[in-house]
Amino acid sequence: MKKLLNDPHAYVEEMLAGLVAAHPDVYRLHGETGRVIARADPKRPGKVGIVSGGGSGHLPVFTGYVGTGLIDACAIGDVFASPSVEQMVDAIRAADAGAGVLRLYGNYGGDVMNFDMAGDLVEIEDDIAATTVLLADDVASAPPGEAEKRRGVAGMVYAFKIAGAKAEEGGDLETVTALAQRTADACRSIGAALGPCTVPQAGKPTFEIEDDEMEMGMGIHGEPGVWRGRLRSADEVASEMMDKLLEDMPLGRGERASVLVNSLGATPLEELYILYRVVSKRLMEAGVEIVMPLVGRYATSMEMTGVSFTLCKLDDEMERLLKAPCNCAFWRV
């Protein structure tokens, strides 16, 4: 294992310390657990809070999207591991400004269990109203008839942005929650992996794959995909990924969508733009208007070599909120 680290067991704490030191105008550590990042600016009384959480190893998701017009606090676990109930309670309390808190995160068993328990605790102990929206946008992880079982991946970037903008402009908890759910329902994602990453505490790759192989549909923690085979050309890979997304969520002439072409960690921007050529061509041929496309490193899996595509079908309100101002260390509009 070659990584720039000290003690693998201090990896997350040292990363968070560096994040806060580099961006003190955006982030601050909150609570006694040392695993919660909150907005550096003072809370605005009466604003709905949005909180997320999940394992480390996915920057900018989850912690990086704490900021103005985005989320208010985030609990972070070990690499690829759920935060604890205590950490999630700290995050909900940090996000609460008297108007309730939306828990907005990915559909993973440990996160769901711990966030549900944390929500129950703050409702009883602090009288904080809390709602939940789960992202379940990974089309490779379950068929349409079992969509509730799908993993949450990069679609949460759109949910953070659109729900965060609505909360920033004063929407109440019911309105912000409904909009977050609408956005989650409008997102479809799929990934493809060419190489593994290494979890510092494990010290070995998360999976093995030959130099001439790739895996279509692999999850962001190395969960099995839909096929493994020879490495294909960029255009072939992009075309198959678009086929799977558009089969699951058809888009027609006159509709609008934003698209995210995302590096899983090691894939360079040059290759993302090669892939985006195909994405753009397919959508334009279908008569779909592309709104504010995103190309870059928005939801990673440590240093995994690979890419994910996310389509977010937009209505008028969602488009307006997607374009609204936001500010964090990794994304500014």
N, C-alpha and C positions, 0 to 999 in steps of 0.2 A: 504494500500500500504506500503510495507516494501522495502525501497531502501536506499542506502548510498548516500544521496544527501543533498544539502542545499536548496536554492530556486529552485523549479522546472523550473522556467523561465530562470535561469542561467545555466541550465544543460549542454547545448552544449558548451557555452563559457568556462565553468570551465573544461569540458572534454578536449577541444582543448588546453587550457593552460597547463594541465597536460601532454598531449601527447607531446607537444613541449618541456616542461621542462625535460621529461624523455628521449627524443631522439633528442637532439639539433643537432646532427651530421646528422640527416636524414630530419627533418621537421623544417619549420619556418612559422610563421604567416605572411600573406601578405595582403596589402591593408587596407583601412579604415573601411571596414565592420566588421572585426574581424572574418569572417567566411570562409577564404580561407587559405588552407595549401599549401605551395610550397616546392620544394626541397631546402635543406639547402645549397647544393653546388652551386657554380656560374653557370649561364647559359652558355652553349657552343654555341657561335655564329654559325649560320647555321644549327643547329639541329632542326628537326621538333619537335614541342611541342605536348604533348598529355594531354588533360584536361578532367576531369570527374566531376560529381556532383550528388547530391541526398540528400535524407533525412538522418539525423543522426539515430543512432540505429542499424546500420548494420556492425559495425567494425568487421574485417578490411576493408570491403567495406564501403565507397568509399575512405575515407581519408587515410587509412592505406597503400594503395598501391602507394602512392607518394614515389618515390625513384629511384635510379639508375636502368636502364633497365626496368622501369615500367612507371608510368605516372608522369607528371611534376608538376601538380597543381590540386587542387580539391576545389570546392565550396560545402559547407555543410549547409543544412537547419536545421530546428527544427526536432525533432524526427518524422520520417515518413512524412516529409513535404519538398516540393521542395525548393531549394535555390532561392533567388530573382534574377532578371535580373542583378542588380548591382553586386551581389556577383559573378555571372557567368562571367560578364565582367572583374572583378578583376582577376578571375582565368585564363581566356584566356590571359590577358595581362601578368600575371606572367609566363605563359608557353611559350609565344612567344619569339623566339630567332632569328627571321628574316627569317625563312623558312616555316612559316605557322603553323597552329594549328589544330589538329584533336580533335573534340569533341566526346568522346566515353562514352556512358552511357546507362542506361536502358530505356525501352519503357514505360514511364509513362507520362500521359498527361501534368501535370504541368512542369515536367522537359523538355519535348519537346518544349512546348510553350516558356518557359523562355530562354532556350539555343538558340532557333531560333532567338529570339529578341536580345539576347546578341551577337550572331554572326553577325547579321545585323549592330549593333552599332559599333563593333570593325572594321568591314570592312570599314565603312564610316569614322569613327573618327581616326582610327589608321592604316588603309590600311593593316590589317592583313587578309591574306587568311585563311579561315576556312572551314573545311569539317566536315561531321557528319557520324558516324556509330552508329546505335541503336542495343542494344542487345535485342532479343526477343526469348529467349530460353526455356521458361516455357511451356512444351507441354500440361499441364493441363488447360491452360488459353484460348486456342482457338484450333480448329481443324486444320489439315495441310493446308486445303484450305483457311484458314484465318490466316496464320502464322504471317502476319504483325501486327496482333492485340495482339500477345502474349506478356506477361510481360517479362522484362529482369531480370534475377536472377543471379545465381552464375556463369553462363557462362562468365560473364564479367571478372572474374578472369583470364581466359585463354586469353581473348582479350587484357587485360592490359599487360600480360606477353609477348605475341607473338608480338603485335604491338610495345610495349615498347622496346623490344630487337632490332627490325628492325630500329626504330628511333635512338637507341643508336649507331648502327653501320653505320649510315649515310644515310639511305633511305630517298628519297624525299617525299613530302606530298602525291603525287598521289600513290606512292608505299606503304607507310605506311597505307594509308586509304584503299587501295585495300586488303592488308593483314589483316587488322582489320575486314573488311567485310567478307573475306573468313573464318576467325576464327569464327566470329559470326554465319555464316551460318552452320558451322560444329559442333555447340554446341546444345545439347538438355539437358534439366533439368526437374526434377520433385521433389516436396517436399511432406512430410507427417508430420502432427502436432499432438502432444499428449496433449499439454497444451499451454495456451496463454502467452503473455507478457503484461506488463503494461507500457503505455506511461506516463512519469513523469508528464507532464502538465495535462493529463486527470485524473490520479489517480485511474484508474480502469482497469481491464483486457480488452484487445482488443476484446475478444470473450469469450463465455462460452462453456465448454465441460465437460461432465461427466468423473469421474475418470476411468471408464471402457471403454471409447470411444477414438477414434482417427479420424482424417480426412485426407483422401488421396487427394493430389493435392492442398492443401491450399497454398495461396501465402504468401510472406514474410511480408505482412502487415496485415495478417488475412483475405485476400480475400477468398471467398468460393472455396472449392475444388470440386472434382468429386463425392465423397461419404463420408458419415459419418456413422460409425458403431462401432461395438465392437473392442476393442484393440486386435490385432492379434500378432502372434509370429514374432520375428525378421526375420526369414527365409521367412515367408509368405509375410511380408511387402516388404522386399528386392526383392523377386521374382516378385511381382506385379509391383514394380517401374521399374525393369529392363524390364519386358514385355512391359510396356508403352513406354519406351525410345527406345527399339529396334524395336518396331512396327513403330515408327515415323521415325527412322533413322537406317535401317538395317545395320549390320556390318557382313562381311563375312570373310572367311578364308584368311589369309595373310594380312588383313588390320590392321592398327595400331590406337590405341586410348589411350588417357589419360582419367582417371576417377577421379572424385572428390566426395568423400563421406564426407559430410559437416554437422557439427552440427549447428543447427539454434540458438544455444545459450546455452541451459542448458544440452543438451544431452552429456554424458561423452564419452571420447575416447574409453573406454572399449566397449561400445555399438556400436560405429562406426566400430570398428574392427570386432565385431560379424557380422554386416551387410556386411562388405567388403568381408568376406568369400564367400558369395553368389555372389556378383558382380564379383569377380575374377573367380569363378568357371564357371559362365555363359559365360564370355568372352573367357576363355580358351577353353571351350567346343565348342565354335563357331569358334575357330581357330584364334581369334583376339589377336594380341600382345599388351599387356598393357605397356604403356610408362609413366614413372614417375608418378605413382598414388599418389594422394593427399588425405590424411585422417586427418581431424581436423576441426578447426574453421576458415573458410575462408570467409564466408558471413553469417552474423547472423541476427536475429530479436530480439534484446534485449535478454531477458531470456526465449524466447520461447523454449519449449521442442519439439524437432522434428529433422528431418534430410532431407537433399536434396541430390540427386545424379545428377551429370553432366557428360555426355560423350562428349568428344571433339575428333572428327575424324581427324587424322593427315596425312599430306603429308610430304615429305622430308624436305621442308623448315620450315614448322610449327614445326616439331619435333626438328630441329636444334635450332630454336629460343626459344622453350620452355625450352631447356636445357642450354641456354646461361645464363651468370651471371646476377644476379639482387640482389638488396639490399634495403630492407625497414625494419621497426621494426618487421614485422609479417612474412616475407618470404625472405629467402636468398638462392640463388643457387650459 
